[in-house]
Amino acid sequence: MDYRDRITIEPGKRGGKPCIRGMRITVYDILDSLACGMTESEILHDFPELEPEDIRASLAFAADIPRKVLGVAGL
């Protein structure tokens, strides 16, 4: 999934953390919720402005971090 159309980074918003579609909901908010065992339905209920694609974009963003840090295209 190409997350770049859903994940935005703005220096003045949430300290420059990656956010969902320019909102104040960060990728880390979603990832923390998933790590705590919340389901997609529960997250969408807690954050009604989100769409299912936002959750998938957050996961794709997180999966891409090692590739960017390590500079390995095949990871």
PQR file with spaces between the fields and no chain letter, atoms N, CA, C, O and H, PARSE charges and radii, in Angstrom:
ATOM       1  N    MET     1       0.847   -1.184    0.000 -0.4000 1.5000
ATOM       2  CA   MET     1       0.000    0.000    0.000 -0.0000 2.0000
ATOM       3  C    MET     1       0.888    1.242    0.000  0.5500 1.7000
ATOM       4  O    MET     1       1.887    1.308    0.717 -0.5500 1.4000
ATOM       5  N    ASP     2       0.512    2.210   -0.805 -0.4000 1.5000
ATOM       6  CA   ASP     2       1.225    3.481   -0.818 -0.0000 2.0000
ATOM       7  C    ASP     2       0.567    4.391    0.219  0.5500 1.7000
ATOM       8  O    ASP     2      -0.526    4.915    0.003 -0.5500 1.4000
ATOM       9  H    ASP     2      -0.299    2.156   -1.387  0.4000 1.0000
ATOM      10  N    TYR     3       1.245    4.565    1.331 -0.4000 1.5000
ATOM      11  CA   TYR     3       0.684    5.327    2.450 -0.0000 2.0000
ATOM      12  C    TYR     3       0.866    6.828    2.287  0.5500 1.7000
ATOM      13  O    TYR     3       0.289    7.598    3.054 -0.5500 1.4000
ATOM      14  H    TYR     3       2.133    4.140    1.506  0.4000 1.0000
ATOM      15  N    ARG     4       1.643    7.260    1.320 -0.4000 1.5000
ATOM      16  CA   ARG     4       2.023    8.676    1.223 -0.0000 2.0000
ATOM      17  C    ARG     4       0.853    9.628    1.005  0.5500 1.7000
ATOM      18  O    ARG     4       0.966   10.812    1.325 -0.5500 1.4000
ATOM      19  H    ARG     4       2.112    6.635    0.697  0.4000 1.0000
ATOM      20  N    ASP     5      -0.252    9.153    0.475 -0.4000 1.5000
ATOM      21  CA   ASP     5      -1.408   10.048    0.308 -0.0000 2.0000
ATOM      22  C    ASP     5      -2.251   10.143    1.581  0.5500 1.7000
ATOM      23  O    ASP     5      -3.182   10.945    1.645 -0.5500 1.4000
ATOM      24  H    ASP     5      -0.344    8.192    0.214  0.4000 1.0000
ATOM      25  N    ARG     6      -1.937    9.340    2.586 -0.4000 1.5000
ATOM      26  CA   ARG     6      -2.705    9.348    3.839 -0.0000 2.0000
ATOM      27  C    ARG     6      -1.893    9.816    5.037  0.5500 1.7000
ATOM      28  O    ARG     6      -2.465   10.298    6.015 -0.5500 1.4000
ATOM      29  H    ARG     6      -1.181    8.688    2.534  0.4000 1.0000
ATOM      30  N    ILE     7      -0.600    9.688    4.982 -0.4000 1.5000
ATOM      31  CA   ILE     7       0.266   10.071    6.104 -0.0000 2.0000
ATOM      32  C    ILE     7       0.922   11.410    5.773  0.5500 1.7000
ATOM      33  O    ILE     7       1.573   11.559    4.739 -0.5500 1.4000
ATOM      34  H    ILE     7      -0.135    9.297    4.188  0.4000 1.0000
ATOM      35  N    THR     8       0.739   12.375    6.666 -0.4000 1.5000
ATOM      36  CA   THR     8       1.325   13.695    6.457 -0.0000 2.0000
ATOM      37  C    THR     8       2.247   14.025    7.632  0.5500 1.7000
ATOM      38  O    THR     8       2.017   13.602    8.765 -0.5500 1.4000
ATOM      39  H    THR     8       0.210   12.254    7.506  0.4000 1.0000
ATOM      40  N    ILE     9       3.281   14.780    7.332 -0.4000 1.5000
ATOM      41  CA   ILE     9       4.204   15.238    8.370 -0.0000 2.0000
ATOM      42  C    ILE     9       4.327   16.748    8.224  0.5500 1.7000
ATOM      43  O    ILE     9       4.814   17.254    7.213 -0.5500 1.4000
ATOM      44  H    ILE     9       3.468   15.123    6.411  0.4000 1.0000
ATOM      45  N    GLU    10       3.876   17.455    9.253 -0.4000 1.5000
ATOM      46  CA   GLU    10       3.929   18.913    9.267 -0.0000 2.0000
ATOM      47  C    GLU    10       4.688   19.347   10.514  0.5500 1.7000
ATOM      48  O    GLU    10       4.309   18.975   11.625 -0.5500 1.4000
ATOM      49  H    GLU    10       3.481   17.044   10.075  0.4000 1.0000
ATOM      50  N    PRO    11       5.753   20.129   10.349 -0.5600 1.5000
ATOM      51  CA   PRO    11       6.586   20.506   11.498  0.2800 2.0000
ATOM      52  C    PRO    11       5.796   21.124   12.655  0.5500 1.7000
ATOM      53  O    PRO    11       6.144   20.884   13.811 -0.5500 1.4000
ATOM      54  N    GLY    12       4.762   21.898   12.391 -0.4000 1.5000
ATOM      55  CA   GLY    12       4.026   22.570   13.457 -0.0000 2.0000
ATOM      56  C    GLY    12       2.875   21.780   14.041  0.5500 1.7000
ATOM      57  O    GLY    12       2.183   22.267   14.935 -0.5500 1.4000
ATOM      58  H    GLY    12       4.480   22.093   11.451  0.4000 1.0000
ATOM      59  N    LYS    13       2.658   20.575   13.555 -0.4000 1.5000
ATOM      60  CA   LYS    13       1.530   19.780   14.037 -0.0000 2.0000
ATOM      61  C    LYS    13       2.032   18.541   14.754  0.5500 1.7000
ATOM      62  O    LYS    13       2.773   17.736   14.192 -0.5500 1.4000
ATOM      63  H    LYS    13       3.220   20.179   12.829  0.4000 1.0000
ATOM      64  N    ARG    14       1.617   18.402   16.002 -0.4000 1.5000
ATOM      65  CA   ARG    14       1.979   17.246   16.844 -0.0000 2.0000
ATOM      66  C    ARG    14       3.493   17.014   16.856  0.5500 1.7000
ATOM      67  O    ARG    14       3.960   15.875   16.855 -0.5500 1.4000
ATOM      68  H    ARG    14       1.015   19.056   16.459  0.4000 1.0000
ATOM      69  N    GLY    15       4.241   18.106   16.866 -0.4000 1.5000
ATOM      70  CA   GLY    15       5.688   18.009   16.955 -0.0000 2.0000
ATOM      71  C    GLY    15       6.346   17.378   15.746  0.5500 1.7000
ATOM      72  O    GLY    15       7.449   16.841   15.847 -0.5500 1.4000
ATOM      73  H    GLY    15       3.862   19.031   16.867  0.4000 1.0000
ATOM      74  N    GLY    16       5.686   17.436   14.612 -0.4000 1.5000
ATOM      75  CA   GLY    16       6.250   16.865   13.397 -0.0000 2.0000
ATOM      76  C    GLY    16       6.069   15.367   13.267  0.5500 1.7000
ATOM      77  O    GLY    16       6.649   14.743   12.379 -0.5500 1.4000
ATOM      78  H    GLY    16       4.790   17.872   14.530  0.4000 1.0000
ATOM      79  N    LYS    17       5.264   14.781   14.151 -0.4000 1.5000
ATOM      80  CA   LYS    17       5.002   13.341   14.064 -0.0000 2.0000
ATOM      81  C    LYS    17       4.124   13.056   12.848  0.5500 1.7000
ATOM      82  O    LYS    17       3.341   13.912   12.435 -0.5500 1.4000
ATOM      83  H    LYS    17       4.792   15.288   14.873  0.4000 1.0000
ATOM      84  N    PRO    18       4.248   11.863   12.273 -0.5600 1.5000
ATOM      85  CA   PRO    18       3.401   11.514   11.138  0.2800 2.0000
ATOM      86  C    PRO    18       1.938   11.414   11.579  0.5500 1.7000
ATOM      87  O    PRO    18       1.604   10.710   12.532 -0.5500 1.4000
ATOM      88  N    CYS    19       1.087   12.128   10.867 -0.4000 1.5000
ATOM      89  CA   CYS    19      -0.343   12.177   11.187 -0.0000 2.0000
ATOM      90  C    CYS    19      -1.170   11.618   10.039  0.5500 1.7000
ATOM      91  O    CYS    19      -0.681   11.438    8.924 -0.5500 1.4000
ATOM      92  H    CYS    19       1.357   12.700   10.093  0.4000 1.0000
ATOM      93  N    ILE    20      -2.414   11.354   10.336 -0.4000 1.5000
ATOM      94  CA   ILE    20      -3.338   10.837    9.345 -0.0000 2.0000
ATOM      95  C    ILE    20      -4.038   11.987    8.640  0.5500 1.7000
ATOM      96  O    ILE    20      -4.750   12.771    9.266 -0.5500 1.4000
ATOM      97  H    ILE    20      -2.811   11.501   11.242  0.4000 1.0000
ATOM      98  N    ARG    21      -3.830   12.079    7.337 -0.4000 1.5000
ATOM      99  CA   ARG    21      -4.514   13.037    6.457 -0.0000 2.0000
ATOM     100  C    ARG    21      -4.582   14.450    7.026  0.5500 1.7000
ATOM     101  O    ARG    21      -5.606   15.121    6.904 -0.5500 1.4000
ATOM     102  H    ARG    21      -3.252   11.441    6.828  0.4000 1.0000
ATOM     103  N    GLY    22      -3.511   14.895    7.638 -0.4000 1.5000
ATOM     104  CA   GLY    22      -3.453   16.258    8.149 -0.0000 2.0000
ATOM     105  C    GLY    22      -4.198   16.485    9.449  0.5500 1.7000
ATOM     106  O    GLY    22      -4.224   17.603    9.962 -0.5500 1.4000
ATOM     107  H    GLY    22      -2.679   14.350    7.737  0.4000 1.0000
ATOM     108  N    MET    23      -4.809   15.429    9.992 -0.4000 1.5000
ATOM     109  CA   MET    23      -5.513   15.554   11.275 -0.0000 2.0000
ATOM     110  C    MET    23      -4.481   15.508   12.403  0.5500 1.7000
ATOM     111  O    MET    23      -3.280   15.395   12.158 -0.5500 1.4000
ATOM     112  H    MET    23      -4.788   14.520    9.575  0.4000 1.0000
ATOM     113  N    ARG    24      -4.959   15.597   13.614 -0.4000 1.5000
ATOM     114  CA   ARG    24      -4.075   15.542   14.783 -0.0000 2.0000
ATOM     115  C    ARG    24      -3.956   14.124   15.337  0.5500 1.7000
ATOM     116  O    ARG    24      -3.405   13.926   16.420 -0.5500 1.4000
ATOM     117  H    ARG    24      -5.935   15.689   13.813  0.4000 1.0000
ATOM     118  N    ILE    25      -4.457   13.159   14.615 -0.4000 1.5000
ATOM     119  CA   ILE    25      -4.322   11.751   14.997 -0.0000 2.0000
ATOM     120  C    ILE    25      -3.021   11.243   14.381  0.5500 1.7000
ATOM     121  O    ILE    25      -2.842   11.283   13.164 -0.5500 1.4000
ATOM     122  H    ILE    25      -4.904   13.321   13.735  0.4000 1.0000
ATOM     123  N    THR    26      -2.115   10.763   15.238 -0.4000 1.5000
ATOM     124  CA   THR    26      -0.824   10.314   14.723 -0.0000 2.0000
ATOM     125  C    THR    26      -0.859    8.827   14.359  0.5500 1.7000
ATOM     126  O    THR    26      -1.710    8.061   14.812 -0.5500 1.4000
ATOM     127  H    THR    26      -2.260   10.730   16.227  0.4000 1.0000
ATOM     128  N    VAL    27       0.097    8.470   13.530 -0.4000 1.5000
ATOM     129  CA   VAL    27       0.306    7.059   13.211 -0.0000 2.0000
ATOM     130  C    VAL    27       0.540    6.287   14.504  0.5500 1.7000
ATOM     131  O    VAL    27       0.074    5.158   14.659 -0.5500 1.4000
ATOM     132  H    VAL    27       0.788    9.092   13.163  0.4000 1.0000
ATOM     133  N    TYR    28       1.270    6.911   15.437 -0.4000 1.5000
ATOM     134  CA   TYR    28       1.584    6.239   16.702 -0.0000 2.0000
ATOM     135  C    TYR    28       0.334    6.016   17.553  0.5500 1.7000
ATOM     136  O    TYR    28       0.259    5.027   18.282 -0.5500 1.4000
ATOM     137  H    TYR    28       1.648    7.828   15.311  0.4000 1.0000
ATOM     138  N    ASP    29      -0.646    6.915   17.474 -0.4000 1.5000
ATOM     139  CA   ASP    29      -1.918    6.695   18.174 -0.0000 2.0000
ATOM     140  C    ASP    29      -2.557    5.393   17.694  0.5500 1.7000
ATOM     141  O    ASP    29      -3.037    4.587   18.490 -0.5500 1.4000
ATOM     142  H    ASP    29      -0.586    7.718   16.882  0.4000 1.0000
ATOM     143  N    ILE    30      -2.552    5.211   16.392 -0.4000 1.5000
ATOM     144  CA   ILE    30      -3.161    4.004   15.814 -0.0000 2.0000
ATOM     145  C    ILE    30      -2.338    2.773   16.162  0.5500 1.7000
ATOM     146  O    ILE    30      -2.891    1.752   16.568 -0.5500 1.4000
ATOM     147  H    ILE    30      -2.162    5.866   15.745  0.4000 1.0000
ATOM     148  N    LEU    31      -1.020    2.861   16.007 -0.4000 1.5000
ATOM     149  CA   LEU    31      -0.169    1.705   16.301 -0.0000 2.0000
ATOM     150  C    LEU    31      -0.234    1.323   17.771  0.5500 1.7000
ATOM     151  O    LEU    31      -0.253    0.137   18.099 -0.5500 1.4000
ATOM     152  H    LEU    31      -0.570    3.691   15.677  0.4000 1.0000
ATOM     153  N    ASP    32      -0.269    2.307   18.659 -0.4000 1.5000
ATOM     154  CA   ASP    32      -0.399    2.019   20.092 -0.0000 2.0000
ATOM     155  C    ASP    32      -1.719    1.325   20.389  0.5500 1.7000
ATOM     156  O    ASP    32      -1.775    0.401   21.200 -0.5500 1.4000
ATOM     157  H    ASP    32      -0.254    3.270   18.392  0.4000 1.0000
ATOM     158  N    SER    33      -2.769    1.768   19.737 -0.4000 1.5000
ATOM     159  CA   SER    33      -4.078    1.142   19.937 -0.0000 2.0000
ATOM     160  C    SER    33      -4.056   -0.314   19.487  0.5500 1.7000
ATOM     161  O    SER    33      -4.581   -1.191   20.174 -0.5500 1.4000
ATOM     162  H    SER    33      -2.723    2.519   19.078  0.4000 1.0000
ATOM     163  N    LEU    34      -3.451   -0.566   18.336 -0.4000 1.5000
ATOM     164  CA   LEU    34      -3.337   -1.948   17.855 -0.0000 2.0000
ATOM     165  C    LEU    34      -2.475   -2.783   18.793  0.5500 1.7000
ATOM     166  O    LEU    34      -2.796   -3.939   19.068 -0.5500 1.4000
ATOM     167  H    LEU    34      -3.025    0.147   17.778  0.4000 1.0000
ATOM     168  N    ALA    35      -1.385   -2.205   19.284 -0.4000 1.5000
ATOM     169  CA   ALA    35      -0.490   -2.929   20.190 -0.0000 2.0000
ATOM     170  C    ALA    35      -1.176   -3.282   21.508  0.5500 1.7000
ATOM     171  O    ALA    35      -0.832   -4.273   22.151 -0.5500 1.4000
ATOM     172  H    ALA    35      -1.124   -1.266   19.060  0.4000 1.0000
ATOM     173  N    CYS    36      -2.148   -2.460   21.900 -0.4000 1.5000
ATOM     174  CA   CYS    36      -2.903   -2.729   23.133 -0.0000 2.0000
ATOM     175  C    CYS    36      -4.000   -3.763   22.914  0.5500 1.7000
ATOM     176  O    CYS    36      -4.701   -4.131   23.857 -0.5500 1.4000
ATOM     177  H    CYS    36      -2.427   -1.655   21.377  0.4000 1.0000
ATOM     178  N    GLY    37      -4.154   -4.233   21.680 -0.4000 1.5000
ATOM     179  CA   GLY    37      -5.126   -5.277   21.401 -0.0000 2.0000
ATOM     180  C    GLY    37      -6.451   -4.789   20.852  0.5500 1.7000
ATOM     181  O    GLY    37      -7.379   -5.580   20.683 -0.5500 1.4000
ATOM     182  H    GLY    37      -3.585   -3.933   20.915  0.4000 1.0000
ATOM     183  N    MET    38      -6.554   -3.496   20.571 -0.4000 1.5000
ATOM     184  CA   MET    38      -7.808   -2.992   20.014 -0.0000 2.0000
ATOM     185  C    MET    38      -7.989   -3.518   18.595  0.5500 1.7000
ATOM     186  O    MET    38      -7.023   -3.695   17.853 -0.5500 1.4000
ATOM     187  H    MET    38      -5.800   -2.854   20.709  0.4000 1.0000
ATOM     188  N    THR    39      -9.235   -3.762   18.238 -0.4000 1.5000
ATOM     189  CA   THR    39      -9.544   -4.186   16.882 -0.0000 2.0000
ATOM     190  C    THR    39      -9.712   -2.963   15.990  0.5500 1.7000
ATOM     191  O    THR    39      -9.830   -1.837   16.474 -0.5500 1.4000
ATOM     192  H    THR    39     -10.020   -3.618   18.841  0.4000 1.0000
ATOM     193  N    GLU    40      -9.722   -3.199   14.694 -0.4000 1.5000
ATOM     194  CA   GLU    40      -9.956   -2.103   13.749 -0.0000 2.0000
ATOM     195  C    GLU    40     -11.296   -1.434   14.049  0.5500 1.7000
ATOM     196  O    GLU    40     -11.397   -0.207   14.025 -0.5500 1.4000
ATOM     197  H    GLU    40      -9.626   -4.113   14.301  0.4000 1.0000
ATOM     198  N    SER    41     -12.306   -2.220   14.324 -0.4000 1.5000
ATOM     199  CA   SER    41     -13.635   -1.669   14.626 -0.0000 2.0000
ATOM     200  C    SER    41     -13.605   -0.775   15.863  0.5500 1.7000
ATOM     201  O    SER    41     -14.231    0.285   15.881 -0.5500 1.4000
ATOM     202  H    SER    41     -12.224   -3.217   14.343  0.4000 1.0000
ATOM     203  N    GLU    42     -12.881   -1.200   16.889 -0.4000 1.5000
ATOM     204  CA   GLU    42     -12.783   -0.396   18.107 -0.0000 2.0000
ATOM     205  C    GLU    42     -12.061    0.924   17.853  0.5500 1.7000
ATOM     206  O    GLU    42     -12.456    1.969   18.371 -0.5500 1.4000
ATOM     207  H    GLU    42     -12.373   -2.061   16.874  0.4000 1.0000
ATOM     208  N    ILE    43     -11.000    0.864   17.050 -0.4000 1.5000
ATOM     209  CA   ILE    43     -10.257    2.080   16.731 -0.0000 2.0000
ATOM     210  C    ILE    43     -11.142    3.034   15.939  0.5500 1.7000
ATOM     211  O    ILE    43     -11.174    4.232   16.219 -0.5500 1.4000
ATOM     212  H    ILE    43     -10.679    0.015   16.629  0.4000 1.0000
ATOM     213  N    LEU    44     -11.853    2.512   14.963 -0.4000 1.5000
ATOM     214  CA   LEU    44     -12.737    3.355   14.150 -0.0000 2.0000
ATOM     215  C    LEU    44     -13.870    3.935   14.996  0.5500 1.7000
ATOM     216  O    LEU    44     -14.355    5.030   14.712 -0.5500 1.4000
ATOM     217  H    LEU    44     -11.828    1.538   14.735  0.4000 1.0000
ATOM     218  N    HIS    45     -14.286    3.222   16.013 -0.4000 1.5000
ATOM     219  CA   HIS    45     -15.318    3.740   16.920 -0.0000 2.0000
ATOM     220  C    HIS    45     -14.754    4.873   17.772  0.5500 1.7000
ATOM     221  O    HIS    45     -15.414    5.891   17.978 -0.5500 1.4000
ATOM     222  H    HIS    45     -13.891    2.333   16.244  0.4000 1.0000
ATOM     223  N    ASP    46     -13.520    4.689   18.269 -0.4000 1.5000
ATOM     224  CA   ASP    46     -12.880    5.708   19.108 -0.0000 2.0000
ATOM     225  C    ASP    46     -12.463    6.947   18.315  0.5500 1.7000
ATOM     226  O    ASP    46     -12.435    8.055   18.848 -0.5500 1.4000
ATOM     227  H    ASP    46     -12.983    3.861   18.102  0.4000 1.0000
ATOM     228  N    PHE    47     -12.141    6.748   17.043 -0.4000 1.5000
ATOM     229  CA   PHE    47     -11.728    7.840   16.163 -0.0000 2.0000
ATOM     230  C    PHE    47     -12.635    7.841   14.929  0.5500 1.7000
ATOM     231  O    PHE    47     -12.220    7.383   13.864 -0.5500 1.4000
ATOM     232  H    PHE    47     -12.164    5.847   16.610  0.4000 1.0000
ATOM     233  N    PRO    48     -13.850    8.342   15.055 -0.5600 1.5000
ATOM     234  CA   PRO    48     -14.809    8.235   13.949  0.2800 2.0000
ATOM     235  C    PRO    48     -14.383    8.950   12.662  0.5500 1.7000
ATOM     236  O    PRO    48     -14.933    8.680   11.594 -0.5500 1.4000
ATOM     237  N    GLU    49     -13.418    9.850   12.757 -0.4000 1.5000
ATOM     238  CA   GLU    49     -12.964   10.535   11.546 -0.0000 2.0000
ATOM     239  C    GLU    49     -12.013    9.685   10.705  0.5500 1.7000
ATOM     240  O    GLU    49     -11.691   10.045    9.573 -0.5500 1.4000
ATOM     241  H    GLU    49     -12.972   10.070   13.624  0.4000 1.0000
ATOM     242  N    LEU    50     -11.564    8.557   11.259 -0.4000 1.5000
ATOM     243  CA   LEU    50     -10.679    7.654   10.529 -0.0000 2.0000
ATOM     244  C    LEU    50     -11.445    6.764    9.573  0.5500 1.7000
ATOM     245  O    LEU    50     -12.644    6.534    9.730 -0.5500 1.4000
ATOM     246  H    LEU    50     -11.825    8.265   12.178  0.4000 1.0000
ATOM     247  N    GLU    51     -10.729    6.271    8.584 -0.4000 1.5000
ATOM     248  CA   GLU    51     -11.242    5.291    7.628 -0.0000 2.0000
ATOM     249  C    GLU    51     -10.381    4.042    7.742  0.5500 1.7000
ATOM     250  O    GLU    51      -9.227    4.132    8.161 -0.5500 1.4000
ATOM     251  H    GLU    51      -9.755    6.457    8.456  0.4000 1.0000
ATOM     252  N    PRO    52     -10.910    2.885    7.383 -0.5600 1.5000
ATOM     253  CA   PRO    52     -10.103    1.654    7.470  0.2800 2.0000
ATOM     254  C    PRO    52      -8.762    1.771    6.744  0.5500 1.7000
ATOM     255  O    PRO    52      -7.764    1.205    7.191 -0.5500 1.4000
ATOM     256  N    GLU    53      -8.735    2.493    5.642 -0.4000 1.5000
ATOM     257  CA   GLU    53      -7.497    2.665    4.888 -0.0000 2.0000
ATOM     258  C    GLU    53      -6.437    3.410    5.697  0.5500 1.7000
ATOM     259  O    GLU    53      -5.241    3.229    5.469 -0.5500 1.4000
ATOM     260  H    GLU    53      -9.545    2.954    5.279  0.4000 1.0000
ATOM     261  N    ASP    54      -6.871    4.251    6.646 -0.4000 1.5000
ATOM     262  CA   ASP    54      -5.922    4.968    7.498 -0.0000 2.0000
ATOM     263  C    ASP    54      -5.164    4.005    8.400  0.5500 1.7000
ATOM     264  O    ASP    54      -3.973    4.191    8.651 -0.5500 1.4000
ATOM     265  H    ASP    54      -7.843    4.399    6.832  0.4000 1.0000
ATOM     266  N    ILE    55      -5.839    2.997    8.877 -0.4000 1.5000
ATOM     267  CA   ILE    55      -5.189    1.994    9.727 -0.0000 2.0000
ATOM     268  C    ILE    55      -4.186    1.201    8.905  0.5500 1.7000
ATOM     269  O    ILE    55      -3.068    0.957    9.358 -0.5500 1.4000
ATOM     270  H    ILE    55      -6.807    2.847    8.672  0.4000 1.0000
ATOM     271  N    ARG    56      -4.571    0.800    7.709 -0.4000 1.5000
ATOM     272  CA   ARG    56      -3.652    0.072    6.842 -0.0000 2.0000
ATOM     273  C    ARG    56      -2.454    0.941    6.448  0.5500 1.7000
ATOM     274  O    ARG    56      -1.326    0.455    6.365 -0.5500 1.4000
ATOM     275  H    ARG    56      -5.479    0.998    7.340  0.4000 1.0000
ATOM     276  N    ALA    57      -2.706    2.214    6.209 -0.4000 1.5000
ATOM     277  CA   ALA    57      -1.610    3.132    5.869 -0.0000 2.0000
ATOM     278  C    ALA    57      -0.634    3.258    7.038  0.5500 1.7000
ATOM     279  O    ALA    57       0.576    3.340    6.829 -0.5500 1.4000
ATOM     280  H    ALA    57      -3.622    2.609    6.277  0.4000 1.0000
ATOM     281  N    SER    58      -1.150    3.274    8.261 -0.4000 1.5000
ATOM     282  CA   SER    58      -0.289    3.349    9.442 -0.0000 2.0000
ATOM     283  C    SER    58       0.598    2.114    9.547  0.5500 1.7000
ATOM     284  O    SER    58       1.783    2.215    9.865 -0.5500 1.4000
ATOM     285  H    SER    58      -2.133    3.207    8.432  0.4000 1.0000
ATOM     286  N    LEU    59       0.018    0.958    9.279 -0.4000 1.5000
ATOM     287  CA   LEU    59       0.808   -0.277    9.311 -0.0000 2.0000
ATOM     288  C    LEU    59       1.854   -0.286    8.201  0.5500 1.7000
ATOM     289  O    LEU    59       2.989   -0.711    8.417 -0.5500 1.4000
ATOM     290  H    LEU    59      -0.944    0.876    9.021  0.4000 1.0000
ATOM     291  N    ALA    60       1.478    0.178    7.024 -0.4000 1.5000
ATOM     292  CA   ALA    60       2.429    0.231    5.913 -0.0000 2.0000
ATOM     293  C    ALA    60       3.567    1.209    6.219  0.5500 1.7000
ATOM     294  O    ALA    60       4.726    0.940    5.904 -0.5500 1.4000
ATOM     295  H    ALA    60       0.556    0.523    6.848  0.4000 1.0000
ATOM     296  N    PHE    61       3.231    2.334    6.829 -0.4000 1.5000
ATOM     297  CA   PHE    61       4.243    3.310    7.229 -0.0000 2.0000
ATOM     298  C    PHE    61       5.219    2.673    8.213  0.5500 1.7000
ATOM     299  O    PHE    61       6.433    2.803    8.060 -0.5500 1.4000
ATOM     300  H    PHE    61       2.290    2.553    7.085  0.4000 1.0000
ATOM     301  N    ALA    62       4.692    1.989    9.213 -0.4000 1.5000
ATOM     302  CA   ALA    62       5.540    1.341   10.220 -0.0000 2.0000
ATOM     303  C    ALA    62       6.415    0.263    9.584  0.5500 1.7000
ATOM     304  O    ALA    62       7.578    0.110    9.957 -0.5500 1.4000
ATOM     305  H    ALA    62       3.705    1.883    9.337  0.4000 1.0000
ATOM     306  N    ALA    63       5.872   -0.473    8.643 -0.4000 1.5000
ATOM     307  CA   ALA    63       6.640   -1.531    7.982 -0.0000 2.0000
ATOM     308  C    ALA    63       7.754   -0.952    7.127  0.5500 1.7000
ATOM     309  O    ALA    63       8.762   -1.617    6.888 -0.5500 1.4000
ATOM     310  H    ALA    63       4.927   -0.349    8.340  0.4000 1.0000
ATOM     311  N    ASP    64       7.585    0.269    6.667 -0.4000 1.5000
ATOM     312  CA   ASP    64       8.569    0.896    5.784 -0.0000 2.0000
ATOM     313  C    ASP    64       9.736    1.526    6.552  0.5500 1.7000
ATOM     314  O    ASP    64      10.769    1.829    5.955 -0.5500 1.4000
ATOM     315  H    ASP    64       6.766    0.810    6.861  0.4000 1.0000
ATOM     316  N    ILE    65       9.589    1.726    7.850 -0.4000 1.5000
ATOM     317  CA   ILE    65      10.642    2.390    8.630 -0.0000 2.0000
ATOM     318  C    ILE    65      11.975    1.642    8.553  0.5500 1.7000
ATOM     319  O    ILE    65      12.996    2.282    8.300 -0.5500 1.4000
ATOM     320  H    ILE    65       8.750    1.480    8.335  0.4000 1.0000
ATOM     321  N    PRO    66      12.021    0.323    8.758 -0.5600 1.5000
ATOM     322  CA   PRO    66      13.327   -0.356    8.662  0.2800 2.0000
ATOM     323  C    PRO    66      13.968   -0.207    7.286  0.5500 1.7000
ATOM     324  O    PRO    66      15.189   -0.096    7.179 -0.5500 1.4000
ATOM     325  N    ARG    67      13.163   -0.205    6.249 -0.4000 1.5000
ATOM     326  CA   ARG    67      13.705   -0.026    4.903 -0.0000 2.0000
ATOM     327  C    ARG    67      14.384    1.332    4.772  0.5500 1.7000
ATOM     328  O    ARG    67      15.458    1.446    4.182 -0.5500 1.4000
ATOM     329  H    ARG    67      12.171   -0.296    6.336  0.4000 1.0000
ATOM     330  N    LYS    68      13.751    2.355    5.326 -0.4000 1.5000
ATOM     331  CA   LYS    68      14.323    3.699    5.233 -0.0000 2.0000
ATOM     332  C    LYS    68      15.560    3.843    6.114  0.5500 1.7000
ATOM     333  O    LYS    68      16.550    4.453    5.710 -0.5500 1.4000
ATOM     334  H    LYS    68      12.879    2.263    5.806  0.4000 1.0000
ATOM     335  N    VAL    69      15.499    3.281    7.311 -0.4000 1.5000
ATOM     336  CA   VAL    69      16.623    3.409    8.253 -0.0000 2.0000
ATOM     337  C    VAL    69      17.823    2.610    7.764  0.5500 1.7000
ATOM     338  O    VAL    69      18.952    3.100    7.791 -0.5500 1.4000
ATOM     339  H    VAL    69      14.694    2.785    7.639  0.4000 1.0000
ATOM     340  N    LEU    70      17.583    1.395    7.321 -0.4000 1.5000
ATOM     341  CA   LEU    70      18.670    0.530    6.895 -0.0000 2.0000
ATOM     342  C    LEU    70      19.057    0.739    5.442  0.5500 1.7000
ATOM     343  O    LEU    70      20.130    0.316    5.012 -0.5500 1.4000
ATOM     344  H    LEU    70      16.666    0.998    7.298  0.4000 1.0000
ATOM     345  N    GLY    71      18.190    1.388    4.689 -0.4000 1.5000
ATOM     346  CA   GLY    71      18.471    1.621    3.276 -0.0000 2.0000
ATOM     347  C    GLY    71      18.454    0.358    2.458  0.5500 1.7000
ATOM     348  O    GLY    71      19.151    0.244    1.450 -0.5500 1.4000
ATOM     349  H    GLY    71      17.318    1.732    5.037  0.4000 1.0000
ATOM     350  N    VAL    72      17.648   -0.598    2.900 -0.4000 1.5000
ATOM     351  CA   VAL    72      17.579   -1.889    2.211 -0.0000 2.0000
ATOM     352  C    VAL    72      16.245   -1.961    1.480  0.5500 1.7000
ATOM     353  O    VAL    72      15.187   -1.931    2.110 -0.5500 1.4000
ATOM     354  H    VAL    72      17.082   -0.506    3.719  0.4000 1.0000
ATOM     355  N    ALA    73      16.291   -2.053    0.187 -0.4000 1.5000
ATOM     356  CA   ALA    73      15.062   -2.071   -0.611 -0.0000 2.0000
ATOM     357  C    ALA    73      14.343   -3.407   -0.528  0.5500 1.7000
ATOM     358  O    ALA    73      13.123   -3.454   -0.684 -0.5500 1.4000
ATOM     359  H    ALA    73      17.150   -2.077   -0.324  0.4000 1.0000
ATOM     360  N    GLY    74      15.051   -4.471   -0.294 -0.4000 1.5000
ATOM     361  CA   GLY    74      14.442   -5.800   -0.338 -0.0000 2.0000
ATOM     362  C    GLY    74      13.858   -6.273    0.974  0.5500 1.7000
ATOM     363  O    GLY    74      13.389   -7.408    1.043 -0.5500 1.4000
ATOM     364  H    GLY    74      16.042   -4.433   -0.168  0.4000 1.0000
ATOM     365  N    LEU    75      13.863   -5.471    2.004 -0.4000 1.5000
ATOM     366  CA   LEU    75      13.313   -5.917    3.293 -0.0000 2.0000
ATOM     367  C    LEU    75      11.831   -6.092    3.235  0.5500 1.7000
ATOM     368  O    LEU    75      11.214   -6.463    4.234 -0.5500 1.4000
ATOM     369  H    LEU    75      14.244   -4.548    1.948  0.4000 1.0000
